[in-house]
């Protein structure tokens, strides 16, 4: 069963803004951000943050408009923002490169 909790909308928005510099805010520190989906007018991202009080990891899913004309909310449901606890796991990936090319 997923473990969830909520954070204030303004904290979630600030964390997204600070995610590129990985600066802490509101008791959370951004750890990783990833593009997870693209739609016609928006891109959907996941931001992993570490809660400073207990070092647990949480994921926030947000969206960005793909053009300057797309006026979208980072969190369409508004606030407070529900976040889900996640765990870090090492995985093996396979990449295909041109034969004879160094990786």
BELCOR-V612469 format. One record per residue. RES is the residue in one letter. PHI is phi in radians with two decimals (NA if undefined). PSI is psi in whole degrees, -180 to 180 (none if undefined). Layout:
# BELCOR-V612469
res=[RES | RES]
phi=[PHI | PHI]
psi=[PSI | PSI]
This chain:
# BELCOR-V612469
res=[X | X | X | X | X | X | X | X | X | X | X | X | X | X | X | X | X | X | X | X | X | X | X | X | X | X | X | X | X | X | X | X | X | X | X | X | X | X | X | X | X | X | X | X | X | X | X | X | X | X | X | X | X | X | X | X | X | X | X | X | X | X | X | X | X | X | X | X | X | X | X | X | X | X | X | X | X | X | X | X | X | X | X | X | X | X | X | X | X | X | X | X | X | X | X | X | X | X | X | X | X | X | X]
phi=[NA | -1.22 | -1.74 | -2.26 | -2.73 | -2.06 | -2.23 | -1.05 | -0.99 | -1.15 | -1.18 | -1.08 | -1.12 | -1.15 | -1.10 | -1.11 | -1.07 | -1.57 | -1.10 | -1.26 | -1.74 | 1.01 | -1.52 | -1.23 | -2.79 | 1.05 | 1.54 | -2.29 | -2.18 | -1.08 | -2.04 | -2.76 | -2.29 | -2.58 | -1.33 | -2.00 | -2.85 | -2.18 | -2.09 | -1.03 | -2.04 | -2.39 | -1.95 | -1.91 | -2.20 | -2.06 | -2.02 | -1.65 | -2.18 | -1.81 | -1.32 | -1.14 | -1.21 | -2.44 | 1.08 | -1.29 | -1.83 | -2.36 | -1.98 | -1.99 | -1.86 | -2.44 | -2.27 | -2.25 | -1.20 | -1.53 | -2.32 | -1.17 | -1.64 | -1.52 | -1.67 | -2.07 | -1.40 | -0.98 | -2.16 | -1.00 | -1.38 | 1.43 | -2.21 | -1.17 | -1.65 | -1.44 | -2.08 | -2.02 | -1.27 | -2.25 | -2.11 | -1.48 | -2.37 | -1.46 | -2.29 | -1.75 | -2.10 | -1.90 | -2.05 | -1.92 | -2.17 | -1.07 | -1.01 | 1.46 | -1.60 | -1.28 | -1.73]
psi=[135 | 142 | 126 | 160 | 176 | 151 | 153 | 146 | -43 | -33 | -45 | -44 | -41 | -39 | -40 | -45 | -36 | -4 | -28 | -27 | -7 | 35 | 139 | 154 | 136 | 29 | 9 | 149 | 123 | 139 | -41 | 144 | 144 | 138 | 124 | -17 | 146 | 140 | -176 | -43 | -9 | 156 | 142 | 132 | 155 | 134 | 122 | 128 | 150 | 125 | 123 | -30 | -30 | 6 | 17 | 156 | 140 | 149 | 134 | 132 | 128 | 168 | 152 | 142 | 144 | -12 | 168 | -12 | -9 | 104 | 92 | 152 | 141 | -42 | 95 | -29 | -5 | -156 | 167 | 160 | 128 | 129 | 153 | 138 | 139 | 164 | 148 | 131 | 140 | 135 | 155 | 134 | 152 | 131 | 146 | 125 | 163 | 140 | 135 | -3 | 139 | 147 | none]
